[in-house]
Structures are given as C-alpha cells and as structure tokens.
Amino acid sequence: MGFILGSLMLSQEVKEILNDFDNIPTDRIVEILTQIRHHLKSDITQNYLQGKIQGILSENNVAEKRKLCENLKPYLDWYLQGNS
C-alpha cells in the first residue's frame, strides 16, 4: 500500500511541475527527477539521468539550470505515462 500511495503522490508532484514548470524551483525539479530515476528499468538510463542531474546540481547559473531541467521534461512525461 505504501508503494501505491508513494506513486500517487509522486505522480501528483510530476503533474504539478509540468503544469507550472517555469515557477517551480529547479531544486524541486531535481528532487523529483531523482525519485523518478529509481523507477527506470535500465541501469544505463538510470546512470545517464544521474549524470544529467549532477550537471544541473553543479551549475551555478540559474537560467542555465532551468534550461537543463527543461531538457529533462521527457522523463517527467514518461513517468506520468506509466503511473497516471
């Protein structure tokens, strides 16, 4: 039951991010992407996303962070496809 509740909560958070992407702090987007990463089936894909997340975390420019997060929107969409 906890897994289902957790998945529903994560799905809701992903929807909120996609609906108001420009106003969500990049740190929050990264936090959700990190949670989604654990749902990816392929180690290669998990590692790729982790590398992209590390790139965002190491970036100091806020506009560049936002742009890097925007490039990862397909992961948010992917998560909703299987969990909504």
C-alpha positions as CSV (number, residue, x, y, z in Angstrom):
1,M,0.0,0.0,0.0
2,G,2.9,2.4,0.8
3,F,4.3,1.9,-2.7
4,I,0.9,2.8,-4.4
5,L,0.5,5.8,-2.2
6,G,4.0,6.9,-2.9
7,S,3.5,6.5,-6.6
8,L,0.3,8.5,-6.5
9,M,2.0,11.3,-4.6
10,L,4.9,11.3,-7.0
11,S,2.5,11.4,-10.0
12,Q,0.7,14.4,-8.5
13,E,4.0,16.2,-7.9
14,V,5.1,15.5,-11.5
15,K,1.8,16.8,-12.8
16,E,2.2,20.0,-10.7
17,I,5.7,20.5,-12.1
18,L,4.6,20.1,-15.7
19,N,1.6,22.4,-15.2
20,D,3.7,25.2,-13.7
21,F,7.2,24.3,-14.8
22,D,8.5,27.9,-15.0
23,N,7.6,28.7,-11.5
24,I,8.8,25.5,-9.8
25,P,12.3,25.8,-8.2
26,T,14.9,23.8,-10.1
27,D,15.9,22.1,-6.8
28,R,12.4,20.7,-6.5
29,I,12.5,19.5,-10.1
30,V,15.9,17.8,-9.5
31,E,14.4,16.2,-6.4
32,I,11.5,14.7,-8.4
33,L,13.8,13.6,-11.2
34,T,16.0,11.8,-8.7
35,Q,12.9,9.9,-7.4
36,I,11.9,9.1,-11.0
37,R,15.4,7.8,-11.7
38,H,14.8,4.9,-9.4
39,H,11.8,3.8,-11.5
40,L,13.8,3.4,-14.7
41,K,14.4,-0.2,-15.6
42,S,17.7,0.1,-17.3
43,D,20.9,0.8,-15.4
44,I,22.3,2.7,-18.4
45,T,19.3,5.0,-18.4
46,Q,19.5,5.5,-14.6
47,N,23.1,6.4,-14.9
48,Y,22.5,8.7,-17.8
49,L,19.8,10.6,-15.9
50,Q,22.0,10.7,-12.8
51,G,24.8,12.3,-14.8
52,K,22.4,14.9,-16.1
53,I,21.1,15.6,-12.6
54,Q,24.8,16.0,-11.4
55,G,25.3,18.5,-14.2
56,I,22.3,20.5,-13.0
57,L,23.5,20.5,-9.4
58,S,27.0,21.7,-10.4
59,E,25.7,24.6,-12.5
60,N,25.7,28.0,-10.8
61,N,23.8,30.0,-13.4
62,V,20.0,29.9,-12.6
63,A,18.9,30.3,-16.2
64,E,21.2,27.5,-17.3
65,K,19.9,25.3,-14.5
66,R,16.3,26.0,-15.7
67,K,17.3,25.1,-19.3
68,L,19.0,21.9,-18.2
69,C,15.9,20.9,-16.3
70,E,13.7,21.7,-19.3
71,N,15.8,19.3,-21.3
72,L,14.8,16.5,-18.9
73,K,11.0,17.1,-19.2
74,P,10.6,13.9,-21.2
75,Y,11.4,11.9,-18.0
76,L,8.5,13.6,-16.3
77,D,6.2,12.8,-19.2
78,W,7.5,9.2,-19.2
79,Y,6.7,8.8,-15.5
80,L,3.2,10.0,-16.0
81,Q,2.5,7.7,-18.9
82,G,3.0,4.7,-16.7
83,N,1.7,6.0,-13.4
84,S,-1.3,8.1,-14.1
